[in-house]
């Protein structure tokens, strides 16, 4: 449809054009004499990133979509009574995003000189523009905060084992490495425990995978309860757990390993009435220690503890080997 001639009565409602709320009608008539009413077809581009722009576009009907190149989706839609193009008009820089009509849309194109003339003689228009920009900044800040919260949520999910609630192997590779280097730089030993649930395949085959999952959760909680705050615990994979003990030499590490082994053995999950919820379970533990005089990589330290774990399982399980 052909564009209609601009009519100042379209500004009668503040909800339609809050930019000109409080401006006298004669001033609006004078401004609109030099403005253009544009009718946009669905998908038509109004502004292109990188273009120069000296026009403020006020949405009278329909919706515009603002899209930043590389973004997964469009920004908040620009709807009736809102405007686009004001940033490039104000600061003189190139347009920073593409703007399209979401469907049919009607916009009023106000040239820079016309807008500045109105703000000079009617200060309330300048205040309205600042208010609209402040609202947009607040909305953008909320979106950034929401995006940041979601990113932290995804990052946490990526490093937390969904079953046990412990940290996972991805986190282990980063956190263990940092703590290992920090401890060695302070001229202290570091020990690693590799812990494996004994006969876990039998538990799954006999009692089912749901019970097997409960066993792993219980082991994880028991291990966490027996460690110091500075110790790092993670589910290494399957029925295997890993613990990094900073500032702990081999003798102390063997004692710590035996302590958590006995805690698992002596702590079968029970109801308040003393009824066993899960089959009794034990763990085998391999221990490895390095000192600043023997700087191994994290993987070498884990491999050494894993070899010791293999000896513990070969020697009958429910024991520790270093």
N, C-alpha and C positions, 0 to 999 in steps of 0.2 A: 504494500500500500504506500502511496506517496506520503512524505512527511507533512504533518500539519503545521501551519504557521505558529510560531511561539506565542503563547498566551500567558500573561502574568498570573491569571487565575489558577494555573497549575500549582502555584506556590501557596495556595490558601491553606493547605494542611501542613503543619509542622512535621507530621510523620512522612509526608511525601518529600519534602525538601527542607530538612533541618538546617541546611547551610544558610538559607535566606530567612530563617525565622526572625521576625522582628524588623525586617527591612521594609521601608515604606514602598507602597506600590509604584509611585512615580519613578523611583530609582530602579526598580525591577524592570519597568517598561523601557527605560533608557538602556539598561544593560542588554535586554533581550533584542533590542533593535539591531545589535551587532553580533548576536549569537545565532547558532544554527541548530536546528532540530534534525537529528539523524535517525533513520529507521534501519536497524540491523537485521539481517537474515540469520537463521540458525547456523552457527559455526563461523560466521564472518569475524575476521580479526579486526579489532579496533585499534590496538596498539601492538607493536612488535618490539621485542627486546633489542636494544642497540639503537633504536630510532631516536632522533631528537623530537622533543615535544614541547609545545607552548600552549596546550589546551587542557582545560579541566573538563572531564566528561561526567555529567550528572545523570544518573539512571532514573528515568521517569517510569518506565515499564519494563518488565522482564528481568533477567538475571545475566550478569557477566561472570566469566570464569577467569581467574588469574592463575597462570601457570609459570613457574620458574623452571627453566631448562634443567633437566636432570632429576627433578623432583618426581616421586612416585605417583603423586596425585596433585590435583589442583588445590590452591589455597582456599580459604573461606570465600564462598561466593559473594559477589557484590550485588546487592539487591536494591530494590526501589528506595530512593532517597539518599543512597550512598554515591560516592564518586570515585573515579580512577584518574590517574594522570597528574594528581596534585603534587606528588613528590618530585617528578622530573620538572614540572612547571616551577616549583619553588626553588629547587637547588640548581637547576640548569644542567643537570647531568642527563645522560642518555636513559631511556626507558629500561628498567631492570627486569621486566617480565612481559610475557605475552598475555594479551587480554582478548578473549573471544566472547561472542554472544552465545549463551547457553541455549537459547531458543530465539524467537523473535524478541527484539528489544528496542526500546526507544530511549535515546540519550540526548541530552542538551550539551552542545559543544560551546564552551565559554572560553574565549581567547584570553591570554594572560593580561593584556592591557585592560580589557573589560573588567576582569576580576579585580585587578589591583585598583582600578578606578572606584569600583564599588566599595572595596574595603577602606579606601581613603576617606570616602565621604560617609560611610556607614560602618563604624568600628565593630558593631555587633556581628557583622558578617565575618570579620577576621576572628572574632572570639568563637563563633560557631565552627569555623574551619579548624581552629586549634582544638576545639572540643572533639570534633570528629576524628582528627588525627590521633588525639590522646586515646580515644576509644579503640582505634585500630591498633595502636601500639600495645594497649592492655590485652587485646585479643591475641595479638601475636605473641606476647609474653606468656599468656596462658597456654598457647599451643606449644611453645618451646618448653615450658615446664612439663606439660603432659608428655611431650616427646622424650624429655630427659628422664622422666619417671619410667616410661615404657622401656627406654634403653637400659636403665639400671635393672629393671625387672628381667629383661631378656638376658643381660649379662649374668645376673645371678642364676637364672635358670640354666644358663650354659655351663656354669661351674658347680652346680649342686646336683647330687645324685637324687633322682626323683623318688626312689624307693626308701632309702635310709635317712635322707635329709642331710647326710654328710657331704663334704666336698667331693668332687669327682676327680678323675685322672687328669683332665684338662687343667683344673686348678692346681693339682699336685705338681705338675710339670713347671708351673710358674712360681707358685709360692714356696715349694721345697727348694727350688734353685736359688731364689732370693735369700731365704733363710740360711741355706748352706754357705753361700758366699759371705754373708754377713757374719756368721759365726766363725768361719775360718779367718776372716780378716781381723777378728778380735783375738786370734791365737787360741781358740778353744776347739775341742773335739766335737764331732757330730756323729750321731748314731741313727740308724734306720732300722725299724722293725717291719718285716713282712709277715703278715698274719693270715692264716688260711683256716677256714672252717673244716673240721675233720669230717670225713664221710658225708659230705654235703649231697653228693649224688644219691646216696642211699636215702637221705631225708626226703629229697624230692620224689624219688621213685616210690617210697613207702607212704609218705603222708601228703604228697601233692605239692605243687609249686606255690600255692597260697601259704601253706605252712612253711615252706622253704623261705619265702619272702619274709615271713614273720621272724624266722630264725635270724636272718641277716640283719633285720632291724634291731632285734634284741642284742645281737653281738655288737653292733655299732654303738648302741647306747651304753653298753657295759664298758666297752673300750674307752669311750669319751669320758665316762665317770671316773676312770682310773688314771687319767693323764693330767699333767700340769697345764695351767692356762697357756704357757708358751709352747707346748708341744703341738705339732700339726698332725691331724688325722684326716685320712681320705679313704674312700672306697676305691681300691685300685682296679677292680673289675671282677665280675663273677662273685665268688665267695671269698675274695682276697682283699685285705685292707693293708694300708701302709701308714706308718707313723714315723715322723722325723723328730728326734730328740736333740735340740740344740744344747751345747755345753754339757754333754753327757758322754763320758768315756765308756770303754767296753764293759768294765765290771758293773758300773751303774746301769748300763743298758741291759745287760743280762738280768739284773735284779728287777728292773722295770718290766721286762718282758715276762718274767716268771710271775710277777705280781698280777699283770692283766690276764695271763693264762689261767691262774688260779681263780681270779674273779669270775671269768666266764664259766669255768667248771663248777664253781660253788654257787652260781647265781642263775639257776634255771627259772624261767618265767613262771609265775604262779598267780592264782587268784587270791583274794583276801582270805579264802577258806583253805589255802594251801594246796589247791588242785593244780597240777601241772598243765599249763596251756600249750606248751610245745615240747617236743622230745628233747631230752638232755643233749647238750652239745659241748664239744671241746674245740680248742684251736691249737694249731702248731705254729711256732714262731721262729723265724730266722732273724739273726741279729748281725749287723755289720757296723763297724766304727771306722772313721778316718780322723786323722789329726792334721794340723797345718803342715806337718812335715811330709805328709802323704796326700797331696791334693788330688783326689779323684773327681771325675765328673759325677753329676747326680745319677746318671744312668749306670755308671760303673759301681757306685755305691749300692744302688738298688739291685743290680745284678748279683753283687756279692751277698747281700741279704737274702736274695731269692735262692741262691745256691745253698745257703745255710738252711733255709726253709725246706728245701728238698731233702736235706739230710735229716731234719726233724721228722718229716713224714716217713722217710725210709726207716727210721729208728723206732717206729711204733706209734707216732702221732701223740698229741697232747703233751708235747715237750718243747723245749727251746734248744736251739743250737746256734753257735756263733762261729 
